[in-house]
Amino acid sequence: AVVSTQSGHYGRDHYNASQTSKTVPPSSQIPGADVFARPTDFRVPKGWLVDLINHFGSDGGFTYLLEKFRSFKSPSLELISLYLKPFGFCIDLLTSSCVQTYLVPCTVIV
């Protein structure tokens, strides 16, 4: 899918995958507990996605998700899937601290 050839974007996947992260620059040594996602391959850093995940976490998204799971009495498998499946597509970018702090407890609650 081409985003726009007039603005200099060649293709959504090619362009977005090659952008570096603004929240976790390539030379940074930010501890995993201070960020929610980081690039795993700096040849294809997926910076836009790393930044989106980090903003989601900084704005309380992961905390809200965990609180939501704690409030469920007996969630259906479909409901669990609706909340957690999107993170499966970017699991390689999530820090182990993020996964252990927010996602593993969601599965334990269920």
Stockholm file with secondary structure:
# STOCKHOLM 1.0

chainA/1-110         AVVSTQSGHYGRDHYNASQTSKTVPPSSQIPGADVFARPTDFRVPKGWLVDLINHFGSDGGFTYLLEKFRSFKSPSLELISLYLKPFGFCIDLLTSSCVQTYLVPCTVIV
#=GR chainA/1-110 SS CCCBTTTTBCCHHHHHHHCCCSSSCTTCCCCGGGCSBCCSCTTSCCHHHHHHHHHHHHTTHHHHHHHHHHHCSSCCHHHHHHHHHHHHTTTTTBCHHHIIIIIHHHHHHC
#=GC SS_cons         CCCBTTTTBCCHHHHHHHCCCSSSCTTCCCCGGGCSBCCSCTTSCCHHHHHHHHHHHHTTHHHHHHHHHHHCSSCCHHHHHHHHHHHHTTTTTBCHHHIIIIIHHHHHHC
//
